[in-house]
Amino acid sequence: MKSVEERLFEIEERNQTVEFDKAWETSWTRRVVLLIITYAVVAMFLSRVHPENMWLDALVPCAGYLLSTLSLPPLKKYWIDKQLVNGDNEDLENDNV
């Protein structure tokens, strides 16, 4: 059986990993990398189907992605706050299935 110190160390280590994962999900580095990848994929697709203005047209999905990353965190916070106030954890349990 593990000692209390070992279990505490494992919990702190796991918490640090979770914090880094959360920080990565909201980081600008991740957003910029995804913007570049999205832009490259859309530009390649558009070059095949619609060659004129493809560089400009490829910005549309990138802008949509960026706007979604900026608008979803407040929506997520509102949803979580509402769930906590209502004491409704059913949605949370169903999302983890």
C-alpha positions in Angstrom: 0.0 0.0 0.0 1.3 3.5 -0.9 2.1 6.0 1.7 0.2 9.2 2.0 3.2 11.2 0.7 3.4 9.0 -2.4 -0.3 9.4 -3.1 -0.2 13.1 -2.5 2.8 13.4 -4.9 0.9 11.4 -7.6 -2.1 13.7 -7.2 0.0 16.9 -7.4 1.8 15.5 -10.5 -1.5 14.7 -12.2 -2.9 18.1 -11.3 0.1 19.7 -12.9 -0.4 17.7 -16.1 -4.1 18.7 -16.2 -3.1 22.4 -15.7 -0.6 22.2 -18.6 -3.2 20.5 -20.8 -5.7 23.2 -20.0 -3.2 25.9 -20.6 -2.3 24.3 -24.0 -6.0 24.2 -25.0 -6.3 28.0 -24.5 -2.9 29.1 -25.6 -2.3 31.4 -28.6 0.5 29.0 -29.8 -2.1 26.3 -30.3 -4.5 28.7 -32.0 -1.9 30.1 -34.4 -0.7 26.6 -35.3 -4.3 25.5 -36.0 -4.8 28.7 -38.0 -1.8 27.9 -40.2 -2.8 24.3 -40.7 -6.4 25.3 -41.5 -5.2 28.0 -43.9 -2.8 25.6 -45.7 -5.4 22.9 -46.1 -8.1 25.2 -47.4 -5.7 27.0 -49.7 -4.7 23.7 -51.3 -8.3 22.6 -51.7 -9.3 26.0 -53.2 -6.4 25.9 -55.6 -7.9 22.8 -57.1 -11.5 23.9 -57.3 -11.5 27.7 -57.4 -8.0 29.1 -58.3 -8.8 32.8 -58.4 -8.7 34.6 -55.0 -7.8 31.3 -53.3 -5.4 33.0 -50.8 -8.1 35.4 -49.7 -10.9 32.8 -49.7 -8.8 30.6 -47.5 -8.9 33.2 -44.7 -12.7 32.7 -44.2 -12.5 29.4 -42.4 -9.5 30.6 -40.5 -11.4 33.6 -39.2 -14.3 31.4 -38.3 -12.0 29.2 -36.3 -10.4 32.1 -34.5 -13.8 33.6 -33.6 -15.0 30.3 -32.3 -11.9 30.0 -30.0 -12.5 33.5 -28.7 -16.3 33.1 -28.2 -16.6 29.6 -26.8 -14.7 30.1 -23.5 -17.3 32.6 -22.2 -20.1 30.4 -23.4 -18.5 27.4 -21.6 -18.1 29.4 -18.4 -21.8 30.5 -18.6 -22.9 26.9 -19.1 -20.8 25.6 -16.2 -22.0 28.4 -13.9 -25.6 27.6 -14.9 -25.1 23.8 -14.2 -23.6 24.6 -10.8 -26.4 27.0 -9.8 -29.1 24.5 -10.9 -27.3 21.6 -9.4 -27.9 19.8 -12.7 -25.0 17.4 -13.2 -27.0 15.1 -15.6 -25.6 16.8 -18.7 -22.1 16.6 -17.3 -22.5 12.8 -16.6 -23.9 12.3 -20.1 -21.1 14.2 -21.8 -18.5 11.8 -20.2 -20.2 8.6 -21.6 
